[in-house]
Amino acid sequence: MKLKNTISIALCTAASFASVSAFAVDKDAIAAQLASQLHASTNLNQQVQRIERSHTPVLVNTFLAPQSILPTQSVGTTTEMWLYLPSDRALNDDMSDLVVAYPPSGNEDSWTTIEGYTLDGAKVSLAVDQEPDVPVLVVDDDGYYAMKDSVKELNTLLQQSGLQKVSPESLLNTQVNAAAGFDSTKLTKVRVKDVHESWIKGPAEVYSLVTGVLSGNEPQILAVEMPYLDYNETDYYPNQIVINWSEYNYRAVDMLMYEHDSGTNYKELVKVLVTAVGAAGSLAGWAPSAAVAEISNRVITAMPDSVFTDDDDFIDACYTLERGKPYTGFHCSSDNATISMEPFFVESN
């Protein structure tokens, strides 16, 4: 097996399990079990193709054989796997040199090696900053499914904290005009230069915080998932409603884009946001557009490293998006994200 200088091989021992954190032990055990299961498979390539051709990452608990020796609690409900395939390899190539690996725990800046297993059970180490020349089945607990759960959790916490609510005015407007539908803005195209992901983390998991104001310039912050935005320098055409204007009392919002990473404590994050943004009631009397910008700036600056194990990476801020206005090739403030949007009226059934 050709692994160049990026891999050193050692036999797997019980000591290796004791040397990592409890959460890493689970991923280590899952990787070992998957390697063993694939090694015993009579149709390895078909199994790998099933994983690669899945529209979304495959949940590990749906793939493990019923006779798996792993305890149920060692596999999370969001534990997933996806295939890293070198550019010079094809799915119909021999996959016997496949490695099953997982991202380390802790801050990405502290990572030194990527641990994993060959199919015959040998423990290997891959370079963090160099893409491997073998296919790698990556096991992760903070990917696509975790991001979707995190966005739900974040919205719930924003509601509980008072940073996301339905004003009496917008509630009345929604009730009166329920039969007529509502105004929205669709994201029709998006491209990002850098989504801040290393090879072992695979496709990015992006979400946005759409910030606006209610009457009296009270803050209104909604989290919107953008699970399709996976790679750098790639055009995506989601046709996704990202702004529901009935949620806001004024005709301008900002959209702050982040890449979800492991370890983000959203409960602590929202506490920080409440402290930073909670004084936004003092913005009464400001022009609404200025109040929106101030709230967004407070959100951006209120995300300290101490809140995170591995920071949610800030991608870009798209300021002053107006109701009813189309945008084509709009460059956001850091020129990292370029978006196109169009007004869209959602009719009732």
C-alpha positions in Angstrom: 0.0 0.0 0.0 1.4 3.4 -1.0 0.9 6.0 1.6 4.0 8.1 0.9 5.4 10.0 3.9 2.0 10.9 5.3 1.2 7.7 7.0 3.1 5.7 9.7 1.7 2.3 10.6 1.5 0.8 14.1 -0.5 -2.1 15.5 -3.7 -1.2 17.2 -3.5 -1.8 21.0 -5.7 -1.1 24.0 -3.3 1.6 25.0 -4.2 3.6 22.0 -7.8 3.8 23.2 -6.8 5.1 26.6 -4.7 7.9 25.1 -7.6 9.8 23.7 -10.7 11.6 25.1 -14.0 9.8 25.7 -15.5 11.3 22.6 -12.5 10.4 20.4 -12.6 6.9 21.8 -16.1 6.5 20.3 -15.0 7.7 16.9 -11.9 5.5 17.1 -13.9 2.4 17.9 -16.4 3.2 15.1 -13.6 3.6 12.6 -12.1 0.3 13.7 -15.5 -1.5 13.5 -16.2 0.0 10.0 -12.7 -1.0 8.8 -13.3 -4.6 10.0 -16.8 -4.7 8.5 -15.6 -3.5 5.1 -12.6 -5.9 5.2 -15.0 -8.8 5.6 -17.3 -7.6 2.9 -17.5 -9.6 -0.3 -18.4 -6.5 -2.4 -16.2 -3.7 -1.0 -16.4 -1.5 -4.1 -20.2 -1.6 -4.0 -20.3 -0.7 -0.4 -17.9 2.3 -1.0 -20.0 3.4 -4.1 -23.1 3.3 -2.0 -21.5 5.8 0.4 -20.1 8.0 -2.3 -23.3 8.2 -4.3 -25.5 9.0 -1.4 -27.1 12.5 -1.8 -26.2 13.3 1.8 -23.6 11.7 4.2 -24.5 8.2 5.3 -25.5 7.8 9.0 -23.2 5.3 10.6 -26.0 3.6 12.6 -27.8 2.7 9.3 -24.7 1.2 7.8 -23.2 -0.9 10.7 -24.0 -4.6 10.5 -26.6 -5.8 13.0 -23.9 -8.0 14.6 -21.7 -5.0 15.3 -19.9 -5.2 18.7 -20.2 -1.5 19.3 -22.5 -0.5 22.2 -25.4 1.5 21.1 -24.4 4.6 23.0 -21.1 4.8 21.2 -22.7 5.9 17.9 -24.5 9.2 18.0 -27.7 10.0 16.1 -25.7 12.4 14.0 -22.6 10.3 13.5 -22.1 10.2 9.7 -19.5 9.1 7.1 -18.5 10.3 3.7 -15.8 9.4 1.2 -12.7 11.4 0.4 -11.5 10.3 -3.0 -8.1 11.5 -4.4 -8.4 13.3 -7.7 -6.5 10.6 -9.6 -8.8 7.8 -8.3 -12.1 6.5 -9.6 -14.9 4.7 -7.8 -14.4 1.5 -9.8 -10.7 1.3 -8.8 -9.5 -1.3 -6.3 -10.5 0.1 -2.9 -8.4 -2.4 -0.8 -6.1 0.5 0.3 -9.0 2.4 1.8 -8.4 4.0 5.2 -11.2 4.7 7.8 -10.3 7.9 9.7 -11.9 10.6 11.8 -11.2 14.3 12.7 -9.4 14.7 16.1 -11.1 16.4 19.0 -10.2 19.9 20.1 -9.4 23.0 18.2 -8.3 22.4 14.6 -5.2 24.6 15.1 -3.9 22.1 17.6 -4.2 19.0 15.4 -1.0 17.2 14.5 -2.1 14.0 12.9 -5.3 12.3 11.7 -5.8 8.8 13.1 -7.5 5.9 11.3 -7.3 2.3 10.3 -6.5 0.3 7.2 -8.9 -2.4 6.3 -6.7 -5.1 7.8 -6.9 -3.3 11.2 -3.5 -1.5 11.3 -3.6 1.9 13.0 -2.3 4.7 10.7 -1.7 8.4 11.0 -2.4 10.8 8.1 -1.1 14.3 7.7 -3.4 17.2 8.6 -2.2 19.6 6.0 -1.6 17.2 3.1 -4.3 15.5 1.1 -3.7 11.7 1.2 -3.1 9.6 -1.9 -5.5 6.9 -0.8 -9.3 6.9 -0.4 -10.4 7.7 3.1 -13.8 6.9 4.7 -14.2 9.8 7.2 -16.3 9.3 10.3 -17.6 12.5 11.9 -20.1 13.6 14.5 -20.2 17.3 13.6 -21.2 17.3 9.9 -24.3 17.7 7.9 -26.8 16.2 10.4 -25.2 17.9 13.4 -25.5 21.3 11.6 -29.2 20.8 10.9 -29.8 20.0 14.6 -27.6 22.9 15.6 -29.6 25.4 13.5 -32.9 24.1 15.2 -31.2 24.4 18.6 -29.9 27.9 17.8 -33.3 29.2 16.8 -34.9 27.7 19.9 -32.3 29.4 22.1 -32.7 32.7 20.3 -36.5 32.5 20.9 -36.0 31.7 24.5 -33.6 34.5 25.0 -35.8 37.1 23.3 -33.6 37.7 20.3 -36.1 36.1 18.0 -39.8 36.8 18.4 -43.0 37.6 16.6 -44.0 41.2 17.2 -47.7 42.0 17.8 -47.7 44.0 14.6 -46.2 41.2 12.4 -48.4 38.6 14.2 -51.5 40.7 13.3 -50.3 41.2 9.8 -49.7 37.4 9.4 -53.2 36.6 10.7 -55.0 39.2 8.6 -53.1 38.3 5.4 -52.8 34.6 5.9 -55.0 34.0 2.8 -52.9 36.3 0.7 -49.4 34.8 1.3 -46.2 36.7 2.2 -43.2 38.5 0.7 -39.9 36.7 0.8 -36.5 36.8 -0.8 -34.9 33.8 -2.5 -31.2 33.1 -2.8 -30.9 32.0 -6.4 -27.1 31.8 -6.7 -24.1 31.7 -4.2 -20.4 31.3 -4.5 -17.8 31.4 -1.7 -14.0 31.7 -2.3 -13.0 30.0 1.0 -15.2 28.0 3.3 -12.3 27.4 5.7 -12.4 23.6 5.7 -9.4 21.1 5.7 -9.6 17.9 3.7 -10.5 15.8 6.7 -13.6 17.9 7.4 -14.9 17.5 3.9 -17.9 19.5 2.7 -18.6 22.7 4.6 -21.8 23.0 6.7 -22.9 26.6 6.3 -25.6 28.5 8.0 -26.6 32.2 8.1 -27.8 34.5 10.8 -30.4 36.9 9.3 -30.5 40.0 11.5 -33.1 42.7 11.4 -35.3 44.7 13.7 -38.9 44.9 15.0 -40.6 48.0 16.2 -38.5 50.1 18.4 -35.4 48.6 16.8 -35.7 45.5 18.9 -33.3 42.8 17.5 -34.7 39.9 15.4 -32.2 37.2 14.6 -33.1 34.0 12.7 -30.7 31.1 11.8 -31.1 29.6 8.3 -29.3 26.4 7.3 -27.5 26.3 3.9 -26.5 22.6 3.7 -25.8 22.6 0.0 -22.9 25.1 0.2 -20.1 22.5 0.4 -17.0 23.7 -1.5 -14.8 26.6 -2.4 -15.1 28.3 -5.8 -18.3 26.5 -6.8 -21.6 28.0 -8.0 -24.7 26.8 -6.2 -28.3 27.6 -7.3 -30.4 26.7 -4.3 -33.5 28.7 -5.1 -33.9 28.9 -1.3 -36.1 31.3 0.7 -33.7 32.9 3.1 -35.7 35.9 4.2 -39.4 35.9 5.3 -40.3 39.5 5.5 -43.3 38.9 7.7 -40.7 38.2 10.4 -39.4 41.8 10.4 -41.0 45.2 10.8 -38.6 47.0 8.4 -37.5 46.6 4.9 -33.8 45.8 5.4 -31.9 42.9 7.0 -28.3 41.7 7.0 -27.2 38.1 6.4 -24.1 36.8 8.3 -22.7 33.6 6.9 -20.9 31.0 9.1 -19.4 27.6 8.7 -20.5 25.2 11.4 -17.6 23.4 13.2 -17.4 20.9 16.1 -17.8 21.9 19.7 -19.8 25.0 19.4 -21.7 25.6 22.6 -24.8 27.4 21.3 -26.3 27.9 24.7 -23.2 29.8 25.8 -23.0 31.6 22.5 -26.6 32.9 22.8 -25.7 34.1 26.3 -22.9 36.1 24.8 -25.2 37.5 22.1 -27.8 38.5 24.7 -25.1 40.5 26.5 -23.8 42.1 23.4 -27.1 42.6 21.5 -29.5 42.9 24.4 -28.8 46.6 24.7 -30.2 47.1 21.2 -33.4 48.5 22.7 -31.3 51.7 23.2 -31.3 52.0 19.4 -34.8 53.4 19.5 -34.8 56.5 17.4 -32.0 55.3 15.1 -32.7 54.9 11.4 -33.8 51.2 11.1 -31.0 50.5 8.5 -28.4 51.8 10.9 -29.9 49.8 13.8 -29.7 46.6 11.7 -26.1 47.3 10.9 -25.3 47.9 14.5 -26.9 44.7 15.7 -25.0 42.7 13.0 -21.7 44.3 14.1 -22.5 43.3 17.7 -23.2 39.8 16.6 -20.0 39.5 14.7 -17.8 40.9 17.5 -19.6 38.9 20.2 -18.3 35.5 19.1 -15.1 35.1 21.2 -12.8 32.1 20.9 -13.7 31.1 24.4 -17.2 30.1 23.4 -15.9 27.4 21.1 -13.9 24.2 21.1 -13.4 24.7 17.3 -14.7 28.1 16.2 -17.6 28.4 13.8 -15.7 30.1 10.9 -17.0 33.5 9.8 -17.5 33.5 6.0 -18.9 36.9 5.2 -21.5 39.6 6.0 -24.0 40.6 3.3 -25.3 44.0 4.5 -28.5 45.9 3.9 -30.5 43.4 1.9 -33.8 45.2 1.0 -37.3 43.9 0.6 -38.5 43.7 -3.0 -35.0 44.3 -4.5 -33.2 41.9 -6.8 -29.5 41.3 -6.5 -27.2 39.9 -9.2 -23.6 39.1 -8.5 -23.7 41.0 -5.2 -20.3 41.0 -3.4 -20.7 40.7 0.4 -18.5 42.9 2.6 -15.3 40.7 2.7 -15.6 39.8 -1.0 -15.6 36.1 0.1 -19.2 35.4 -0.8 -21.0 36.5 -3.9 -24.8 36.1 -4.0 -27.8 36.6 -6.3 -31.3 37.1 -4.9 -34.7 37.9 -6.1 -38.1 38.9 -4.5 -40.6 36.1 -4.3 -44.2 36.2 -3.2 -45.3 33.0 -1.4 -49.0 32.4 -2.2 -51.2 30.6 0.3 -52.8 27.2 -0.6 
